[in-house]
Amino acid sequence: MNFYAIRAIYLFELARTWRTLLQSIATPVISTSLYFVVFGSAIGARMEAMHGIPYGAFIIPGLIMMALLTESISNASFGIYMPRYSGTIYEVLSAPVSYIEIVVGYVGAAATKSIILGVIILLTARLFVDYEVQHPLMMALFLVLTAVTFCLFGFIIGIWADGWEKLQIVPALIVTPLAFLGGSFYSIEMLPPLWQKITLFNPVVYLISGFRWSFYGVSDISVGISLAMILGFLAACLLAVWWIFRTGYRLKN
């Protein structure tokens, strides 16, 4: 394992965060803070408690997860697409660096940025709403697994995309709607029985439900099932990345 190569890619990608601090960190934090103000403080004071949890506190895990999903995909997809767009990816591919080291460097940097963002949003939420974390280790596990998994997903999108507009298609038209419909702002138990069953086909439901359990010990779906779902998606992303490098899909031509 060439740790020097991993470190070089990792630090180069991480340095881009500090050069674009306003876009990478400040913008999603401010956007999520507005949700806390509007839904947590203003509307939340008029909403009934859910599972015995004040509404403002109830939506915190969902908002963190929503920001984490979109930023993980955005960070990783842009990180690998930019070298493809500029042509510098061929220098990386021709260097004595294995595919595993390339993935670890790019995905590791993107996941680090997403985890930092999630922690900042978590701390910022304390300014608006009181909350507790009953299972901090499980919360950290869900945070890291989600960041790594969706950074891998974003890495795949960055290789698949052949134009700037395609980088935004999946986050804007698929991931964001799934996050809104995945229980970020409500419990799926509030839905009619038919819609509860339909909602179970939304993979984001399992992420938000498991993450919320780590905060308050309550969830719409078993935490074991939530972990199994995210591990299954992680395995699928790893398999897709392996196939991309094995075939050279959109990398060698």
C-alpha positions as protocol buffer text, in pm:
chain_id: "A"
residue {
  index: 1
  type: MET
  ca { x: 0 y: 0 z: 0 }
}
residue {
  index: 2
  type: ASN
  ca { x: 150 y: 331 z: -114 }
}
residue {
  index: 3
  type: PHE
  ca { x: 56 y: 555 z: 179 }
}
residue {
  index: 4
  type: TYR
  ca { x: 254 y: 845 z: 34 }
}
residue {
  index: 5
  type: ALA
  ca { x: 33 y: 846 z: -276 }
}
residue {
  index: 6
  type: ILE
  ca { x: -283 y: 819 z: -67 }
}
residue {
  index: 7
  type: ARG
  ca { x: -166 y: 1106 z: 151 }
}
residue {
  index: 8
  type: ALA
  ca { x: -83 y: 1323 z: -152 }
}
residue {
  index: 9
  type: ILE
  ca { x: -426 y: 1273 z: -312 }
}
residue {
  index: 10
  type: TYR
  ca { x: -603 y: 1307 z: 22 }
}
residue {
  index: 11
  type: LEU
  ca { x: -432 y: 1632 z: 120 }
}
residue {
  index: 12
  type: PHE
  ca { x: -472 y: 1781 z: -228 }
}
residue {
  index: 13
  type: GLU
  ca { x: -847 y: 1716 z: -225 }
}
residue {
  index: 14
  type: LEU
  ca { x: -882 y: 1831 z: 134 }
}
residue {
  index: 15
  type: ALA
  ca { x: -700 y: 2155 z: 55 }
}
residue {
  index: 16
  type: ARG
  ca { x: -970 y: 2239 z: -199 }
}
residue {
  index: 17
  type: THR
  ca { x: -1215 y: 2262 z: 92 }
}
residue {
  index: 18
  type: TRP
  ca { x: -1025 y: 2548 z: 249 }
}
residue {
  index: 19
  type: ARG
  ca { x: -999 y: 2726 z: -87 }
}
residue {
  index: 20
  type: THR
  ca { x: -1377 y: 2702 z: -131 }
}
residue {
  index: 21
  type: LEU
  ca { x: -1474 y: 2728 z: 235 }
}
residue {
  index: 22
  type: LEU
  ca { x: -1786 y: 2937 z: 168 }
}
residue {
  index: 23
  type: GLN
  ca { x: -1928 y: 2684 z: -78 }
}
residue {
  index: 24
  type: SER
  ca { x: -1807 y: 2365 z: 92 }
}
residue {
  index: 25
  type: ILE
  ca { x: -1893 y: 2436 z: 456 }
}
residue {
  index: 26
  type: ALA
  ca { x: -2062 y: 2771 z: 513 }
}
residue {
  index: 27
  type: THR
  ca { x: -2342 y: 2738 z: 255 }
}
residue {
  index: 28
  type: PRO
  ca { x: -2480 y: 2397 z: 371 }
}
residue {
  index: 29
  type: VAL
  ca { x: -2447 y: 2497 z: 737 }
}
residue {
  index: 30
  type: ILE
  ca { x: -2640 y: 2821 z: 680 }
}
residue {
  index: 31
  type: SER
  ca { x: -2905 y: 2641 z: 474 }
}
residue {
  index: 32
  type: THR
  ca { x: -2955 y: 2377 z: 742 }
}
residue {
  index: 33
  type: SER
  ca { x: -2963 y: 2645 z: 1014 }
}
residue {
  index: 34
  type: LEU
  ca { x: -3254 y: 2807 z: 832 }
}
residue {
  index: 35
  type: TYR
  ca { x: -3441 y: 2476 z: 859 }
}
residue {
  index: 36
  type: PHE
  ca { x: -3373 y: 2476 z: 1233 }
}
residue {
  index: 37
  type: VAL
  ca { x: -3504 y: 2831 z: 1263 }
}
residue {
  index: 38
  type: VAL
  ca { x: -3817 y: 2778 z: 1053 }
}
residue {
  index: 39
  type: PHE
  ca { x: -3913 y: 2420 z: 1137 }
}
residue {
  index: 40
  type: GLY
  ca { x: -3744 y: 2383 z: 1474 }
}
residue {
  index: 41
  type: SER
  ca { x: -3815 y: 2712 z: 1647 }
}
residue {
  index: 42
  type: ALA
  ca { x: -4106 y: 2875 z: 1462 }
}
residue {
  index: 43
  type: ILE
  ca { x: -4319 y: 2581 z: 1345 }
}
residue {
  index: 44
  type: GLY
  ca { x: -4185 y: 2331 z: 1598 }
}
residue {
  index: 45
  type: ALA
  ca { x: -4330 y: 2524 z: 1890 }
}
residue {
  index: 46
  type: ARG
  ca { x: -4678 y: 2464 z: 1743 }
}
residue {
  index: 47
  type: MET
  ca { x: -4628 y: 2097 z: 1655 }
}
residue {
  index: 48
  type: GLU
  ca { x: -4710 y: 1802 z: 1875 }
}
residue {
  index: 49
  type: ALA
  ca { x: -4427 y: 1589 z: 2010 }
}
residue {
  index: 50
  type: MET
  ca { x: -4337 y: 1279 z: 1807 }
}
residue {
  index: 51
  type: HIS
  ca { x: -4260 y: 965 z: 2005 }
}
residue {
  index: 52
  type: GLY
  ca { x: -4240 y: 1193 z: 2307 }
}
residue {
  index: 53
  type: ILE
  ca { x: -3970 y: 1407 z: 2141 }
}
residue {
  index: 54
  type: PRO
  ca { x: -4019 y: 1781 z: 2075 }
}
residue {
  index: 55
  type: TYR
  ca { x: -4058 y: 1841 z: 1703 }
}
residue {
  index: 56
  type: GLY
  ca { x: -3755 y: 2068 z: 1681 }
}
residue {
  index: 57
  type: ALA
  ca { x: -3533 y: 1798 z: 1829 }
}
residue {
  index: 58
  type: PHE
  ca { x: -3703 y: 1523 z: 1626 }
}
residue {
  index: 59
  type: ILE
  ca { x: -3598 y: 1669 z: 1290 }
}
residue {
  index: 60
  type: ILE
  ca { x: -3230 y: 1718 z: 1380 }
}
residue {
  index: 61
  type: PRO
  ca { x: -3112 y: 1368 z: 1269 }
}
residue {
  index: 62
  type: GLY
  ca { x: -3308 y: 1401 z: 944 }
}
residue {
  index: 63
  type: LEU
  ca { x: -3162 y: 1741 z: 861 }
}
residue {
  index: 64
  type: ILE
  ca { x: -2808 y: 1627 z: 936 }
}
residue {
  index: 65
  type: MET
  ca { x: -2855 y: 1317 z: 724 }
}
residue {
  index: 66
  type: MET
  ca { x: -3007 y: 1517 z: 438 }
}
residue {
  index: 67
  type: ALA
  ca { x: -2710 y: 1755 z: 432 }
}
residue {
  index: 68
  type: LEU
  ca { x: -2467 y: 1465 z: 465 }
}
residue {
  index: 69
  type: LEU
  ca { x: -2614 y: 1278 z: 167 }
}
residue {
  index: 70
  type: THR
  ca { x: -2614 y: 1572 z: -72 }
}
residue {
  index: 71
  type: GLU
  ca { x: -2271 y: 1704 z: 28 }
}
residue {
  index: 72
  type: SER
  ca { x: -2108 y: 1358 z: 21 }
}
residue {
  index: 73
  type: ILE
  ca { x: -2226 y: 1300 z: -335 }
}
residue {
  index: 74
  type: SER
  ca { x: -2134 y: 1653 z: -442 }
}
residue {
  index: 75
  type: ASN
  ca { x: -1785 y: 1646 z: -287 }
}
residue {
  index: 76
  type: ALA
  ca { x: -1689 y: 1307 z: -428 }
}
residue {
  index: 77
  type: SER
  ca { x: -1841 y: 1353 z: -774 }
}
residue {
  index: 78
  type: PHE
  ca { x: -1676 y: 1692 z: -827 }
}
residue {
  index: 79
  type: GLY
  ca { x: -1347 y: 1563 z: -683 }
}
residue {
  index: 80
  type: ILE
  ca { x: -1308 y: 1292 z: -948 }
}
residue {
  index: 81
  type: TYR
  ca { x: -1484 y: 1473 z: -1235 }
}
residue {
  index: 82
  type: MET
  ca { x: -1254 y: 1776 z: -1224 }
}
residue {
  index: 83
  type: PRO
  ca { x: -938 y: 1569 z: -1301 }
}
residue {
  index: 84
  type: ARG
  ca { x: -1130 y: 1395 z: -1583 }
}
residue {
  index: 85
  type: TYR
  ca { x: -1243 y: 1731 z: -1721 }
}
residue {
  index: 86
  type: SER
  ca { x: -895 y: 1884 z: -1709 }
}
residue {
  index: 87
  type: GLY
  ca { x: -717 y: 1566 z: -1820 }
}
residue {
  index: 88
  type: THR
  ca { x: -498 y: 1536 z: -1511 }
}
residue {
  index: 89
  type: ILE
  ca { x: -662 y: 1203 z: -1428 }
}
residue {
  index: 90
  type: TYR
  ca { x: -430 y: 1040 z: -1684 }
}
residue {
  index: 91
  type: GLU
  ca { x: -129 y: 1150 z: -1482 }
}
residue {
  index: 92
  type: VAL
  ca { x: -277 y: 976 z: -1178 }
}
residue {
  index: 93
  type: LEU
  ca { x: -363 y: 662 z: -1375 }
}
residue {
  index: 94
  type: SER
  ca { x: -14 y: 643 z: -1527 }
}
residue {
  index: 95
  type: ALA
  ca { x: 159 y: 689 z: -1191 }
}
residue {
  index: 96
  type: PRO
  ca { x: 265 y: 387 z: -982 }
}
residue {
  index: 97
  type: VAL
  ca { x: -55 y: 411 z: -778 }
}
residue {
  index: 98
  type: SER
  ca { x: -307 y: 129 z: -751 }
}
residue {
  index: 99
  type: TYR
  ca { x: -678 y: 175 z: -805 }
}
residue {
  index: 100
  type: ILE
  ca { x: -740 y: 107 z: -437 }
}
residue {
  index: 101
  type: GLU
  ca { x: -507 y: 389 z: -339 }
}
residue {
  index: 102
  type: ILE
  ca { x: -679 y: 627 z: -582 }
}
residue {
  index: 103
  type: VAL
  ca { x: -1022 y: 546 z: -441 }
}
residue {
  index: 104
  type: VAL
  ca { x: -903 y: 570 z: -79 }
}
residue {
  index: 105
  type: GLY
  ca { x: -746 y: 911 z: -148 }
}
residue {
  index: 106
  type: TYR
  ca { x: -1040 y: 1070 z: -329 }
}
residue {
  index: 107
  type: VAL
  ca { x: -1321 y: 908 z: -130 }
}
residue {
  index: 108
  type: GLY
  ca { x: -1137 y: 949 z: 200 }
}
residue {
  index: 109
  type: ALA
  ca { x: -1099 y: 1323 z: 146 }
}
residue {
  index: 110
  type: ALA
  ca { x: -1463 y: 1365 z: 42 }
}
residue {
  index: 111
  type: ALA
  ca { x: -1584 y: 1160 z: 340 }
}
residue {
  index: 112
  type: THR
  ca { x: -1369 y: 1364 z: 578 }
}
residue {
  index: 113
  type: LYS
  ca { x: -1525 y: 1687 z: 450 }
}
residue {
  index: 114
  type: SER
  ca { x: -1874 y: 1542 z: 486 }
}
residue {
  index: 115
  type: ILE
  ca { x: -1810 y: 1420 z: 842 }
}
residue {
  index: 116
  type: ILE
  ca { x: -1670 y: 1761 z: 940 }
}
residue {
  index: 117
  type: LEU
  ca { x: -1981 y: 1922 z: 793 }
}
residue {
  index: 118
  type: GLY
  ca { x: -2209 y: 1682 z: 983 }
}
residue {
  index: 119
  type: VAL
  ca { x: -2034 y: 1757 z: 1312 }
}
residue {
  index: 120
  type: ILE
  ca { x: -2055 y: 2133 z: 1252 }
}
residue {
  index: 121
  type: ILE
  ca { x: -2429 y: 2109 z: 1179 }
}
residue {
  index: 122
  type: LEU
  ca { x: -2475 y: 1896 z: 1490 }
}
residue {
  index: 123
  type: LEU
  ca { x: -2303 y: 2159 z: 1704 }
}
residue {
  index: 124
  type: THR
  ca { x: -2491 y: 2441 z: 1531 }
}
residue {
  index: 125
  type: ALA
  ca { x: -2824 y: 2274 z: 1609 }
}
residue {
  index: 126
  type: ARG
  ca { x: -2750 y: 2323 z: 1979 }
}
residue {
  index: 127
  type: LEU
  ca { x: -2790 y: 2699 z: 1924 }
}
residue {
  index: 128
  type: PHE
  ca { x: -3152 y: 2651 z: 1819 }
}
residue {
  index: 129
  type: VAL
  ca { x: -3283 y: 2330 z: 1975 }
}
residue {
  index: 130
  type: ASP
  ca { x: -3206 y: 2117 z: 2281 }
}
residue {
  index: 131
  type: TYR
  ca { x: -3135 y: 1753 z: 2201 }
}
residue {
  index: 132
  type: GLU
  ca { x: -2960 y: 1447 z: 2340 }
}
residue {
  index: 133
  type: VAL
  ca { x: -2751 y: 1166 z: 2196 }
}
residue {
  index: 134
  type: GLN
  ca { x: -2825 y: 841 z: 2377 }
}
residue {
  index: 135
  type: HIS
  ca { x: -2592 y: 624 z: 2167 }
}
residue {
  index: 136
  type: PRO
  ca { x: -2294 y: 839 z: 2059 }
}
residue {
  index: 137
  type: LEU
  ca { x: -2091 y: 546 z: 1924 }
}
residue {
  index: 138
  type: MET
  ca { x: -2378 y: 433 z: 1703 }
}
residue {
  index: 139
  type: MET
  ca { x: -2430 y: 791 z: 1592 }
}
residue {
  index: 140
  type: ALA
  ca { x: -2064 y: 812 z: 1490 }
}
residue {
  index: 141
  type: LEU
  ca { x: -2092 y: 474 z: 1312 }
}
residue {
  index: 142
  type: PHE
  ca { x: -2395 y: 585 z: 1110 }
}
residue {
  index: 143
  type: LEU
  ca { x: -2228 y: 917 z: 1032 }
}
residue {
  index: 144
  type: VAL
  ca { x: -1908 y: 755 z: 903 }
}
residue {
  index: 145
  type: LEU
  ca { x: -2081 y: 472 z: 714 }
}
residue {
  index: 146
  type: THR
  ca { x: -2322 y: 711 z: 545 }
}
residue {
  index: 147
  type: ALA
  ca { x: -2044 y: 953 z: 449 }
}
residue {
  index: 148
  type: VAL
  ca { x: -1820 y: 680 z: 305 }
}
residue {
  index: 149
  type: THR
  ca { x: -2105 y: 503 z: 124 }
}
residue {
  index: 150
  type: PHE
  ca { x: -2245 y: 812 z: -46 }
}
residue {
  index: 151
  type: CYS
  ca { x: -1898 y: 944 z: -125 }
}
residue {
  index: 152
  type: LEU
  ca { x: -1841 y: 617 z: -311 }
}
residue {
  index: 153
  type: PHE
  ca { x: -2175 y: 673 z: -482 }
}
residue {
  index: 154
  type: GLY
  ca { x: -2069 y: 1026 z: -571 }
}
residue {
  index: 155
  type: PHE
  ca { x: -1736 y: 892 z: -702 }
}
residue {
  index: 156
  type: ILE
  ca { x: -1931 y: 664 z: -936 }
}
residue {
  index: 157
  type: ILE
  ca { x: -2147 y: 957 z: -1053 }
}
residue {
  index: 158
  type: GLY
  ca { x: -1836 y: 1168 z: -1114 }
}
residue {
  index: 159
  type: ILE
  ca { x: -1698 y: 898 z: -1345 }
}
residue {
  index: 160
  type: TRP
  ca { x: -2032 y: 837 z: -1515 }
}
residue {
  index: 161
  type: ALA
  ca { x: -2104 y: 1205 z: -1583 }
}
residue {
  index: 162
  type: ASP
  ca { x: -1986 y: 1340 z: -1917 }
}
residue {
  index: 163
  type: GLY
  ca { x: -2093 y: 1699 z: -1848 }
}
residue {
  index: 164
  type: TRP
  ca { x: -2131 y: 1944 z: -1560 }
}
residue {
  index: 165
  type: GLU
  ca { x: -2509 y: 1926 z: -1569 }
}
residue {
  index: 166
  type: LYS
  ca { x: -2506 y: 1550 z: -1510 }
}
residue {
  index: 167
  type: LEU
  ca { x: -2323 y: 1600 z: -1181 }
}
residue {
  index: 168
  type: GLN
  ca { x: -2639 y: 1766 z: -1046 }
}
residue {
  index: 169
  type: ILE
  ca { x: -2901 y: 1531 z: -1189 }
}
residue {
  index: 170
  type: VAL
  ca { x: -2882 y: 1255 z: -928 }
}
residue {
  index: 171
  type: PRO
  ca { x: -2847 y: 1482 z: -618 }
}
residue {
  index: 172
  type: ALA
  ca { x: -3116 y: 1727 z: -732 }
}
residue {
  index: 173
  type: LEU
  ca { x: -3372 y: 1497 z: -891 }
}
residue {
  index: 174
  type: ILE
  ca { x: -3327 y: 1176 z: -691 }
}
residue {
  index: 175
  type: VAL
  ca { x: -3140 y: 1208 z: -361 }
}
residue {
  index: 176
  type: THR
  ca { x: -3295 y: 1534 z: -235 }
}
residue {
  index: 177
  type: PRO
  ca { x: -3657 y: 1424 z: -300 }
}
residue {
  index: 178
  type: LEU
  ca { x: -3585 y: 1085 z: -139 }
}
residue {
  index: 179
  type: ALA
  ca { x: -3441 y: 1263 z: 166 }
}
residue {
  index: 180
  type: PHE
  ca { x: -3750 y: 1484 z: 199 }
}
residue {
  index: 181
  type: LEU
  ca { x: -3977 y: 1179 z: 162 }
}
residue {
  index: 182
  type: GLY
  ca { x: -3759 y: 963 z: 387 }
}
residue {
  index: 183
  type: GLY
  ca { x: -3886 y: 1087 z: 723 }
}
residue {
  index: 184
  type: SER
  ca { x: -3661 y: 1389 z: 768 }
}
residue {
  index: 185
  type: PHE
  ca { x: -3952 y: 1600 z: 894 }
}
residue {
  index: 186
  type: TYR
  ca { x: -4198 y: 1336 z: 1009 }
}
residue {
  index: 187
  type: SER
  ca { x: -4241 y: 981 z: 1132 }
}
residue {
  index: 188
  type: ILE
  ca { x: -4358 y: 737 z: 867 }
}
residue {
  index: 189
  type: GLU
  ca { x: -4609 y: 609 z: 1121 }
}
residue {
  index: 190
  type: MET
  ca { x: -4807 y: 925 z: 1045 }
}
residue {
  index: 191
  type: LEU
  ca { x: -4866 y: 804 z: 688 }
}
residue {
  index: 192
  type: PRO
  ca { x: -5161 y: 588 z: 575 }
}
residue {
  index: 193
  type: PRO
  ca { x: -5083 y: 212 z: 576 }
}
residue {
  index: 194
  type: LEU
  ca { x: -5041 y: 196 z: 198 }
}
residue {
  index: 195
  type: TRP
  ca { x: -4793 y: 483 z: 192 }
}
residue {
  index: 196
  type: GLN
  ca { x: -4603 y: 334 z: 484 }
}
residue {
  index: 197
  type: LYS
  ca { x: -4540 y: 24 z: 273 }
}
residue {
  index: 198
  type: ILE
  ca { x: -4443 y: 231 z: -32 }
}
residue {
  index: 199
  type: THR
  ca { x: -4205 y: 440 z: 178 }
}
residue {
  index: 200
  type: LEU
  ca { x: -4012 y: 126 z: 275 }
}
residue {
  index: 201
  type: PHE
  ca { x: -3879 y: 116 z: -82 }
}
residue {
  index: 202
  type: ASN
  ca { x: -3702 y: 447 z: -14 }
}
residue {
  index: 203
  type: PRO
  ca { x: -3348 y: 359 z: 101 }
}
residue {
  index: 204
  type: VAL
  ca { x: -3305 y: 695 z: 276 }
}
residue {
  index: 205
  type: VAL
  ca { x: -3576 y: 596 z: 526 }
}
residue {
  index: 206
  type: TYR
  ca { x: -3344 y: 335 z: 675 }
}
residue {
  index: 207
  type: LEU
  ca { x: -3057 y: 582 z: 710 }
}
residue {
  index: 208
  type: ILE
  ca { x: -3262 y: 850 z: 883 }
}
residue {
  index: 209
  type: SER
  ca { x: -3445 y: 601 z: 1103 }
}
residue {
  index: 210
  type: GLY
  ca { x: -3124 y: 439 z: 1227 }
}
residue {
  index: 211
  type: PHE
  ca { x: -2954 y: 774 z: 1277 }
}
residue {
  index: 212
  type: ARG
  ca { x: -3255 y: 903 z: 1476 }
}
residue {
  index: 213
  type: TRP
  ca { x: -3242 y: 592 z: 1694 }
}
residue {
  index: 214
  type: SER
  ca { x: -2884 y: 677 z: 1791 }
}
residue {
  index: 215
  type: PHE
  ca { x: -3011 y: 1011 z: 1922 }
}
residue {
  index: 216
  type: TYR
  ca { x: -3333 y: 922 z: 2103 }
}
residue {
  index: 217
  type: GLY
  ca { x: -3362 y: 543 z: 2109 }
}
residue {
  index: 218
  type: VAL
  ca { x: -3674 y: 547 z: 1889 }
}
residue {
  index: 219
  type: SER
  ca { x: -3705 y: 461 z: 1521 }
}
residue {
  index: 220
  type: ASP
  ca { x: -3959 y: 366 z: 1258 }
}
residue {
  index: 221
  type: ILE
  ca { x: -3747 y: 68 z: 1148 }
}
residue {
  index: 222
  type: SER
  ca { x: -3526 y: -171 z: 1341 }
}
residue {
  index: 223
  type: VAL
  ca { x: -3172 y: -38 z: 1379 }
}
residue {
  index: 224
  type: GLY
  ca { x: -3037 y: -375 z: 1268 }
}
residue {
  index: 225
  type: ILE
  ca { x: -3224 y: -350 z: 939 }
}
residue {
  index: 226
  type: SER
  ca { x: -3099 y: 8 z: 895 }
}
residue {
  index: 227
  type: LEU
  ca { x: -2737 y: -105 z: 938 }
}
residue {
  index: 228
  type: ALA
  ca { x: -2789 y: -398 z: 703 }
}
residue {
  index: 229
  type: MET
  ca { x: -2930 y: -168 z: 434 }
}
residue {
  index: 230
  type: ILE
  ca { x: -2642 y: 79 z: 446 }
}
residue {
  index: 231
  type: LEU
  ca { x: -2384 y: -203 z: 449 }
}
residue {
  index: 232
  type: GLY
  ca { x: -2558 y: -359 z: 150 }
}
residue {
  index: 233
  type: PHE
  ca { x: -2547 y: -30 z: -41 }
}
residue {
  index: 234
  type: LEU
  ca { x: -2181 y: 13 z: 57 }
}
residue {
  index: 235
  type: ALA
  ca { x: -2103 y: -332 z: -85 }
}
residue {
  index: 236
  type: ALA
  ca { x: -2289 y: -247 z: -408 }
}
residue {
  index: 237
  type: CYS
  ca { x: -2090 y: 77 z: -447 }
}
residue {
  index: 238
  type: LEU
  ca { x: -1761 y: -105 z: -387 }
}
residue {
  index: 239
  type: LEU
  ca { x: -1856 y: -361 z: -650 }
}
residue {
  index: 240
  type: ALA
  ca { x: -1941 y: -85 z: -899 }
}
residue {
  index: 241
  type: VAL
  ca { x: -1610 y: 94 z: -835 }
}
residue {
  index: 242
  type: TRP
  ca { x: -1421 y: -235 z: -882 }
}
residue {
  index: 243
  type: TRP
  ca { x: -1596 y: -288 z: -1217 }
}
residue {
  index: 244
  type: ILE
  ca { x: -1518 y: 69 z: -1330 }
}
residue {
  index: 245
  type: PHE
  ca { x: -1145 y: 29 z: -1273 }
}
residue {
  index: 246
  type: ARG
  ca { x: -1138 y: -325 z: -1407 }
}
residue {
  index: 247
  type: THR
  ca { x: -1298 y: -221 z: -1735 }
}
residue {
  index: 248
  type: GLY
  ca { x: -1160 y: 135 z: -1752 }
}
residue {
  index: 249
  type: TYR
  ca { x: -1514 y: 269 z: -1797 }
}
residue {
  index: 250
  type: ARG
  ca { x: -1483 y: 638 z: -1896 }
}
residue {
  index: 251
  type: LEU
  ca { x: -1131 y: 649 z: -1757 }
}
residue {
  index: 252
  type: LYS
  ca { x: -920 y: 506 z: -2037 }
}
residue {
  index: 253
  type: ASN
  ca { x: -1093 y: 670 z: -2331 }
}
